[in-house]
Amino acid sequence: MIRRDERAVTDVIGFILVFGLVATTVAIVSVSGLSTLQDARNAEQINNAERAFDVLADNMADIYQEGAPHRATEVSLDDATMNTATSVRINVSGEEKSSGDLETITNVQSRPVLWRSTQSAETEIAYSLGAVVRADRESGVMVNEPPFVLQDDRMLLTIVKTRTDNPKSLSGTTVRVRGNQERSSSSVLTGVDDSYDEVKINITSSRAGVWEQYFERKAITNSCSIDEETGRERVSCTLDAPKEMYVTVNGVNVELER
C-alpha cells in the first residue's frame, strides 16, 4: 500500500519533470525562432536597401542621361550605415600598334555611395561608376550594370563620376541621397582599331571581383585578371579595339542629408 507522503513525492517529481520539459521546449523554440526571425528581418532589410539603390540608379540616370538638374532618393538606415568616404578609380588606355605603349584615354576617380548593414557586417551595396553592386563576404553580384556598350564595332563608356565636397558617414535614420548635375566631358575616337591593338580597362575597387565577372561576360573581352600586386583591389581587363569609341565622363555631386 502506497503511503500518502510517497504519493506526494511522486506528484512533485512528476510536476518537476513536466515543468522542466515544457521550459526546455519553450527555450529551444524561443532561441531558434528568434534567430530565424532575425535572419528573415536582416534579409528583408537588405532587399529593401537593394530596391532603394535601384531607385537611386534610375534617379542618377535622369541626371546624366536626361539632363535633370538634380534628384533625391530616400534610403532607410535602420541597423545600417551609409557613407561617401571611399573612392574607386577607372583607367582606360589603348595599346598603340606602332610602339606597344599604353596611351591613357581617360582616368577617373569617383566616390561611390556605399550602404553597409550593421547586423550582417559582410553585406554591402554600392552605387559605383553607374552600377549597383552587392557584395556578401567573398562573393558579389552586379544588380544593375553600368551604362556601357561593349560591341565589336562600337564601344560606349558612359562613366558616372560621383563626387562630394563633404564626405560623411550616417546611420540610424532615413537619409536623403541628393545628386546634382555637374560638368561633363566627352570624346569620340574613330579608327580605334587602326591605332590600337587592344583597349585596356583597369578598375581599382574593393569590389574588383564583381567587375571582373561583368567584363568576362562580354564577348569583346579577351582576358581579365586581378592585379597580383594590389591583391583583390584592382581588376585589369583587355578588350578588342573597336572601330569607334565614345567616352563620356558625367559628373554628379552627391550629398547625404538627414
C-alpha positions in Angstrom: 0.0 0.0 0.0 1.4 3.4 -1.0 1.7 5.8 1.8 0.4 9.4 1.4 3.8 11.0 1.7 5.2 8.7 -1.1 2.3 9.7 -3.4 3.1 13.4 -2.7 6.7 12.9 -3.6 5.7 11.2 -6.8 3.4 14.1 -7.7 6.2 16.6 -7.1 8.7 14.7 -9.2 6.2 14.4 -12.0 5.4 18.1 -11.8 9.1 18.9 -11.9 9.7 16.7 -14.9 6.7 18.1 -16.9 7.7 21.7 -16.0 11.3 21.1 -17.0 10.2 19.6 -20.3 7.9 22.5 -21.0 10.5 25.1 -20.0 13.2 23.4 -22.2 10.8 23.2 -25.2 9.9 26.9 -24.8 13.6 27.8 -24.5 14.6 25.9 -27.6 11.7 27.2 -29.7 12.4 30.8 -28.5 16.1 30.7 -29.3 15.7 29.1 -32.7 12.5 31.1 -33.5 14.1 34.4 -32.6 17.2 33.5 -34.7 15.0 32.7 -37.7 13.0 35.9 -37.3 16.2 37.9 -37.0 17.6 36.3 -40.1 14.4 37.0 -42.0 14.5 40.6 -40.8 18.1 41.1 -41.9 17.3 39.6 -45.3 14.3 41.8 -45.8 16.4 44.9 -44.7 19.0 44.1 -47.3 16.3 43.5 -50.0 14.8 46.9 -49.2 18.2 48.6 -49.4 18.7 46.9 -52.8 15.4 48.2 -54.1 16.3 51.7 -52.8 19.5 51.6 -54.7 17.7 50.5 -57.8 15.6 53.7 -57.5 18.9 55.7 -56.8 20.4 54.3 -60.1 17.2 55.4 -62.0 17.4 58.9 -60.4 21.1 59.2 -61.3 20.3 58.2 -64.9 17.8 61.0 -65.0 20.7 63.4 -64.3 23.4 62.1 -66.6 21.1 60.8 -69.4 18.1 63.1 -69.4 19.7 66.3 -68.2 17.8 66.7 -64.9 19.5 69.3 -62.7 19.0 67.3 -59.5 17.3 64.3 -58.0 16.9 63.0 -54.4 16.4 59.4 -53.1 15.4 58.3 -49.6 17.1 55.3 -48.1 16.3 53.8 -44.7 19.3 53.2 -42.4 17.7 51.0 -39.7 20.7 48.9 -38.5 22.8 50.2 -41.4 25.3 52.9 -42.3 25.8 54.9 -45.5 28.9 56.8 -46.5 30.6 58.6 -49.4 34.1 58.4 -47.9 35.7 55.7 -50.0 36.9 56.0 -53.6 37.3 54.0 -56.8 39.2 54.6 -60.0 38.7 53.6 -63.6 41.5 53.9 -66.1 41.0 53.4 -69.8 44.0 53.2 -72.1 44.9 51.9 -75.6 47.9 49.8 -76.6 49.5 51.6 -79.6 50.1 49.4 -82.6 53.3 51.2 -83.6 55.1 51.2 -80.3 53.2 48.9 -78.0 53.0 51.7 -75.4 49.8 52.4 -73.4 48.2 55.7 -74.2 45.7 56.9 -71.5 42.3 57.7 -72.9 40.7 58.6 -69.6 41.5 58.3 -65.9 38.6 59.0 -63.4 38.4 58.8 -59.6 34.9 58.6 -58.2 33.3 58.3 -54.7 30.7 55.5 -54.5 27.5 55.8 -52.4 28.0 52.8 -50.0 25.4 51.1 -47.8 26.6 48.6 -45.2 24.5 46.5 -42.8 25.4 46.7 -39.1 23.6 43.4 -38.5 25.3 41.5 -41.3 28.7 43.1 -41.5 29.7 41.3 -44.6 26.9 42.8 -46.8 27.5 46.0 -48.7 25.5 47.7 -51.5 27.2 50.4 -53.6 26.3 52.7 -56.4 29.7 52.9 -58.2 30.6 54.2 -61.7 26.9 54.0 -62.7 26.5 50.4 -61.5 24.8 48.9 -58.4 26.9 46.2 -56.8 26.0 44.0 -53.9 28.9 42.2 -52.0 28.5 39.4 -49.5 31.6 38.1 -47.8 33.9 36.9 -50.6 31.3 37.0 -53.3 29.2 39.6 -55.0 26.8 40.4 -57.8 26.1 43.3 -60.1 22.5 44.2 -59.5 22.5 47.0 -62.2 25.1 47.0 -64.9 27.0 50.3 -65.7 25.8 52.2 -68.8 28.5 50.7 -71.0 28.0 49.4 -74.6 30.7 46.9 -75.4 30.5 45.7 -79.0 33.0 44.6 -81.7 32.5 47.7 -83.8 31.5 50.2 -81.2 32.4 50.9 -77.5 30.5 53.4 -75.5 31.8 54.1 -72.0 29.4 56.3 -70.1 31.4 56.8 -66.8 29.4 58.3 -63.9 31.7 60.2 -61.7 30.1 60.7 -58.3 31.9 63.1 -56.0 31.2 65.1 -52.9 32.5 68.2 -51.2 31.7 66.8 -47.8 32.5 63.0 -47.4 30.5 61.7 -44.5 29.0 58.6 -42.8 25.5 58.4 -41.4 23.5 55.8 -39.6 20.3 55.1 -37.7 17.8 57.2 -39.7 16.3 57.8 -43.1 18.8 59.5 -45.3 18.2 61.5 -48.5 20.8 61.0 -51.2 20.8 64.2 -53.3 22.5 64.2 -56.7 23.2 67.4 -58.5 24.4 67.7 -62.1 28.0 68.8 -62.7 30.1 69.5 -65.8 30.6 66.5 -68.1 33.1 65.8 -70.8 33.1 63.5 -73.8 35.4 62.4 -76.6 34.9 60.4 -79.8 37.7 58.3 -81.2 37.3 56.8 -84.7 39.5 54.3 -86.3 40.5 52.9 -82.9 41.3 49.5 -84.3 43.7 51.2 -86.7 45.6 52.9 -83.9 45.4 50.4 -81.1 45.9 46.6 -80.8 43.7 46.5 -77.7 41.9 48.6 -75.2 42.7 48.1 -71.5 40.3 48.9 -68.6 41.6 48.9 -65.1 39.2 49.4 -62.1 40.5 49.9 -58.6 37.8 49.0 -56.1 37.2 46.7 -53.1 34.6 45.1 -55.4 37.1 44.3 -58.1 35.9 40.7 -58.3 32.4 41.7 -59.3 33.8 44.0 -62.1 35.9 41.1 -63.3 32.8 38.9 -63.6 31.0 41.7 -65.5 33.7 42.1 -68.2 34.3 38.4 -68.6 30.7 38.0 -69.7 31.3 40.3 -72.7 32.3 38.8 -76.0 34.6 41.7 -76.8 36.8 40.9 -73.7 40.0 38.9 -74.3 41.1 38.5 -70.7 40.6 39.7 -67.2 42.6 39.3 -64.0 43.0 40.6 -60.5 46.2 42.6 -60.2 48.5 40.4 -58.0 50.5 43.4 -56.8 47.4 45.0 -55.2 45.6 41.8 -54.2 41.8 42.0 -54.6 41.7 45.7 -55.1 42.2 46.1 -58.9 41.0 44.2 -61.9 42.7 44.6 -65.3 40.8 43.7 -68.5 41.9 43.6 -72.1 39.3 44.1 -74.8 39.4 44.1 -78.6 39.8 47.5 -80.1 36.5 48.6 -81.8 36.2 50.7 -84.9 34.7 53.6 -82.9 34.9 54.5 -79.3 32.9 57.1 -77.3 33.9 58.1 -73.8 31.8 60.4 -71.6 32.6 61.4 -68.0 29.4 62.5 -66.3 29.9 64.5 -63.1 27.3 64.2 -60.3 27.8 65.9 -57.0 26.3 63.7 -54.2 25.4 64.8 -50.7 23.9 62.8 -47.8 21.2 64.6 -45.9 19.1 63.7 -42.8 
